[in-house]
Every structure is written in structure tokens, then in C-alpha cells.
Amino acid sequence: MPETRPLRVVHCPVNTAGVPWANVRALRGRGVDAQLVVFNRYQLHPEADWSLDRRGGFARRQLTQWPALLRLLPKTDVFHFYFGLTLVPQSVQFPILRALGKKSVMHYLGSDIRGKTREELAFGKKAGAEVVGSYDAVRWVPEAEVIPPGIDVKAIEPVPPTDRSRPVILHAPSSRPRKGTEHVLAACDGLDADLVLVEGLHHAEAFERYREADIVVDQLNAGWYGLLAIECMALGKPVVTFLHQEAVRRTEEAFGVTVPIVRATTDDLRARLEPLVASAAERRRIGEASRGYAERVHDLDQVADRLLALYSRL
């Protein structure tokens, strides 16, 4: 019998927050011929199989992008795009792929869709499928499939919260206004705990700080959690953040697991923190549930299953 050729998938053209690279790694673990091709390597997430090192204005960039597409077309079954971007202009990208029988996905990562109208996001309908990372994000793309971002949970050794009398509350804002840092500072003022702010550090150094935390406050504005919360849940930490209740309900219904995050607003953050500060047992209980949730929802193996199921339906 002829040997079966593995599915060939190109993820492109950015590595925003490291999500595309994590997806490529997940697929490779299942025997998929997956690669990440980027316009340029990011400083914080430089991982990629091929960087086009794109330079200059529109015309010069096209002289880089078109040869890349022509090189990839004969050896690719699925083009998995991110952040509303394509290898060549969208007006021609999707017609070319359809004409050649190639499958495509447009995968949104949050800030590329947040607050935009249906008309502004209409281009995504040209792809074979649209993907978002949470049931909160379907507010902007109702027809999208939900595939939560994945990390290698099994590679992260849990570090449960300590029993210290003054627990460490960690907050790591990428942007103080967007994360509601002023409210975190106010809520923690006078608590019998030590607040640690993590800002401007490379990921590896920041992650070591996460290990030392007893309680983690993510954000108070966005309505869902991000990669900081996912990594801290994998570490077995209790996470406090603002969540939209409808997104919580749909997540629990879809994945068959309770979302263990402590839901808080700018008005009640202090009241949500007080029981965690007072009880090491409660910190450990929620931390243990958080690790189980990360394994069930965010582990790379789970992500690979969801991506492969999506590709099979294109």
C-alpha cells in the first residue's frame, strides 16, 4: 500500500504572543508537517521556522511576500493565518487558495477584533473557518470556532501556594491602564499581603516570579483571561480576574469543567482577595483546581485535537 503523506500546514505570518508557535508544536506532536512562517521575528517571541525579514514599503514587501507564497503553495494543504493578516493582500490571497483547492483558517487573537464591527471583520468570512481563543471573543465573531490558546502544561511543575502568613499577590501588567493596575494597587493597600508587580521582564525571568506567587491578579477590564493566567493556573496558583459571566457559562458547558478563576470587578476586588489572603487552605484548593482546568482546556495535546478536528471539517 502507498505510504500516507502527513497533513501539511503552514501557520503565518506572525507569532503574536507565541500562540502560533505553540500550535505548530502541538501539531508536530501529532505527526503533522507543520511550520511557522513570519514576516519578521518578534523580539519577545522570535520562534519561527522561516522569517521573510520583510522590509520597506508596500511594493518592496510584495517582492518578498509573493515569492514566499509561490514557494509554499505546492507543499501546503492548509494555510492557517493569524491576526487578520495574510501572506499577500487578502483581495487575492483567498481567491488563489480556493482556485488551487487549498484550505484556509483565519485565527484571531484578541486585540485584532476587540471593539470592531462586523463589517470591519467581514474579510475573515473568505477563509474556510474562523477561530477565536475564548467564548468571550465570539461577541465579535459569532460564527467562529473556539480553540483556547495552548501551553505545554505537562512541562510545568506545579508550585502550590505557600502557607506564609503574608502571602505574595502578583500582578504582571503589560499595560497598566488596560489591566486596571490602579485598582489592584488600591485593593491591596492595607491587606496583610505583599504585592509584587512584574513589568518589563523577559518571559523566562517573569515566569520565575510567577513561581513565587501565592495569589495572581490578572486584569480587571477585558472580560476574559490571557496567557499570564493560563501559565499561573498551570503552576497551581489561584487567579483573580474579571470575567464575563456568559463566557464562563459557555466555557463550562463546552469543556465540561468548572472555571476555577475567582471572578472580580474593580468594585469588589478587595473583598475577593481577603478570603484568599486569610486562608492558605483556600489558596491551595483553588490552585489545585486551576491546574486541573489548565490540563483539561489549555494543554497542547487538547489544542492539537481541536485543530485537527477543525482541519478535517474544512
N, C-alpha and C positions, 0 to 999 in steps of 0.2 A: 504493500500500500504506500502511496506517496506520503512524504512527511508533511505534517500540518505546519504551515507557516504561522508564527505568532502574530497577534494583532500589532499593528504599527501605529503609534500615537505620538503626535508632536504637540507639546504644550508650549504656548507662546503668547505674546512676545515680551512679557515682563515676569519678574519674580517677586511680586508685591507681597510683603510680609512673610516671604518664604513658603507661601501656600502652594504655588505651582511646583516647586521643587519637592515638597513633601508628597504631593500627589504622584509625581513621577517615580519617586522612591517606592511608594505604595504599589504602583502598578508593576514595577520591575520585580517586586517580591512575588508577584503572581505570574511571572514569565512573559509579561507584555514587553514588546520592544518600544519603550517609552523614552523620550528625550525632551529636554527643555532648551528652547532656542529663544534668546532675548535680544532686544535691540541693543541694550547696553547693560553691563553688570552694575547692580546697585552696591553701594558701599556697605550697607548693613546686611544685605542678602546677596552676595556675589555668586552664589551657586548657579551654574548653568552648564550644559554640555557644549553650547556654541553661542558665543556672543557676536553679533554682527558689527559691534563697535561703530554704530551709526553716528554720522557727523553731519554738520552743515544744515542748510535749509531744505525745503521740501524736495526740490529737484535732485539735489545730491543724495538725499536719503533714499529716494526711489531707486537710484542707481545701485544702492546696497540691498534694498529690500526685494526687488524683483528677481535678481539672480538667486537670492536665498529661497524664494518661493519655488522657482523653477527647479532648483536642486532638490527640494523636499517633496514636490508633488509625486514623482514616480514611486517613492518609497514610503508613502504615508497613507494610512487608511482613514484616520480621524485627526482633524485639526481642532485642538482644544484651546480656544482663545480666552484671554483674561482682561478684566478691567476696561471692557468696551473697546479694546484695541485689536487690530488685525495686522497681518504681515504686510499687506498692501491695502490701498484705500477700500473701504467697505463696499463702495458702489460697484467694484469689480471683483472683490475677494469672494463673496458668496456666489455670484453667478459662475465664476470659474470653477469653484469647488463642485457646484451642482452639475455643471456640464461634464465634469470628469468623474462623477459618481463618488466624490469624496464626502465623508460625513463631517459635521462640524458642531461645536458646542461654544456658547458664549457664557463665561463664568464670571459673575460679578462678585466683588469683594467688599462692598460696603459703601465707602465714600464715593465710588463711581456711580452709585444710583440714589443715594440718600437725598431726599428732597426734590428729585427730578420728576417731571411729568411723564405720563405715558407716551406722549408724542416725542419727548426727548430720548426715550428709551426704545422707540419703535424699531430702530436698526437691529436690535437683538432678535427680533422675530425672523430675520433672514437666516439665522443659524438653525441647525436641526433641533437644538434644545437649548434652553437657558437654565442656568444654575445659580442659586444663591446659597449662602452659608448658614442661614437660620430661618426659622418661621417668622421672625420679626421682619426680615428683609422682603418677604413676599408682599408686604404692603405696597412696594413699588413695582414688583414684577410678579403679579398673581399667578401666572401660568408656570413659573419656574419650578424646577425640581430643587429640593433642599438636600444638600450634601454638606454637613458641617465640616469645618476645617480639621485636618488630622495632624497628630504628632505621634512620635514613637513612644507611646505610653509605657510599653514594656521595658524600654531602655532607661526609664526614670525611676530611680529607687525612692520609694515614699519616705518622707521625713515628717512624721506626725508632729502636731503642735506640742510644745513643751508644757510642763506643769509650773513654770515660773510664776511668781506672784504678780509680776508686772509683765504681762505678755507684750510681744512686739507686734504692732499693727503696721503693715507695709502698704504703701501706695506708690505706684510707679507710673506717673502721668507722662504720656508722650506729648500732651498739650494740657496745661493746667486749666484753661477755660473749658475745653471740650470734656475733660474728665471731672470737672466740678471740684477741683482741688481746694478751693477756698472753703467749701462746705465740709470737706474732710478735715481740714485744719481746725475749723470751728468745733466740729463734733468731737474731736479727740482732745480738745483743750480741757484739762482738768480730769480726764479719765485716768484711772490707775493703770496706765499702759504707756509704752514708749512708741511714738510714731516715727517711722523711718520712711523718708522719701527717696525713691530711686529714680534718678534722672540723668540722662546724658551718658550712660554707660553702654559699652558693647554688651551684646546679649549674654555671652558667657559669664562676664563679671556680674551682670544684673541677676542672672539665674542663681548664682551663689548667694546673693542677698535673699532671693525668694526662699531658699532652703532654711534660712534662719528665722523666717516669719512664723508667727502663731496665728495671725489673722490677716487677710488680704482684702483691701478695699479696691475695687476695680474702677468703676465710673458711676456717675450719678445723672447722666444726661441722655445717653444714646438709646436705652431701652433694651439692650442685649449685651452680652459679654464678648470679650475678644480673646486673643491668644495668651495674654497675661493670665487671665482667669483659667484658661484651659491648662496651661503649664502648672499653675499653682494647685489646681484640683488634682492633677496627676501626682503632684508631690504630697497629696493628702492634707491640703490646707483648707480651712473654711474660707469661703469667698463671699464678700458682701458687695452687692451692686444693684443698680436699678434695672428692673426687668418689666417689660410689658406683659400683663397677665395672660392675654390671649395667646401670645407667643409661647409662654410657659405651658399653657394647656395643650396646644397643638404639638409641642415638642414631646411632652409626656405621652400623648396619645400615639404619636408616630413611632417612638422608640421604646415604649413600654417600660419607662423608668422615671422615677421622680427626680425633678431638677432640684439638687440639694443646695443651690445657692441661696443665701439669705437675702431676701429682697428688701431694698431700702430706697428711700427718697431723700431729697435734700432736707425735708422737714423732719424725718424720723430716724436719720442715720444714727444719731447718738443712742436712741432707745434700742436700736437693733444691735449696736455694738456692746452695750452694757452687759447683757447675759453672757456673751462670748468672753468678755474681759473677766467676768466674775467666775466662770466655770471652765476649768481645764477639761473636765469630762465632756462638756458640751462641744468644746472646740474639737476634741478628738472624735466625737461621734459624727459631727458634720464632715470633718476631714476624711474619715473613713468612707462615708457615703459619697463624697466628692471624687475620691479615687475610683470607686466602682462606676460612677457616672462617666468619668473620663474614659475608662476602659470600654464601656458599652457604646458610647456615642462618638468619641474622638480618636480612637486608636487607628493607626494606619491600616490595619487589616480590615476594619469595618469600612473605612473610606474606599479601599480597593474594591470591596464587594459592591459598594454603591456605584462607583464609577463604571465598573464592568457591566452592571445591570443597566445603567443608562446607555452605554455604548451599544449594547445588544438590542436596544429598542429604537435606535436611530434609523 
